[in-house]
Amino acid sequence: MKVTIYGSGYVGLVTGACLAQVGNDVLCVDVDERKITMLLNGEIPIHEPGLDKMVQANIAAGRLKFTLSAAEGVAHGLFQFIAVGTPPDEDGSADLPTCAMY
């Protein structure tokens, strides 16, 4: 199954790595060029036990890829997951500007 995940933080990267681990073709999209560069080099920008080995293994297997291009993400995945920060505003509603970046 081809999956695109927007956001490569704690939620997106862990989800992407786990979906790749069970055999899916996963593309993670992020707007942070530094983060994507790190991930493409097999460096993990967050701490989650065991995640580094899982990410590196799935990159090597070709099941986990990373890009800055939202258009590439749209074209890639039959399933599209949004895993970006949506902190609450003062009134409790979701703050959605991060979603608009994609």
Stockholm file with secondary structure:
# STOCKHOLM 1.0

chainA/1-102         MKVTIYGSGYVGLVTGACLAQVGNDVLCVDVDERKITMLLNGEIPIHEPGLDKMVQANIAAGRLKFTLSAAEGVAHGLFQFIAVGTPPDEDGSADLPTCAMY
#=GR chainA/1-102 SS CEEEEECCSHHHHHHHHHHHHTTCEEEEECSCHHHHHHHHTTCCSSCCTTHHHHHHHHHHTTSEEEESCHHHHHHHCSEEEECCCCCBCTTSCBCCHHHHTC
#=GC SS_cons         CEEEEECCSHHHHHHHHHHHHTTCEEEEECSCHHHHHHHHTTCCSSCCTTHHHHHHHHHHTTSEEEESCHHHHHHHCSEEEECCCCCBCTTSCBCCHHHHTC
//
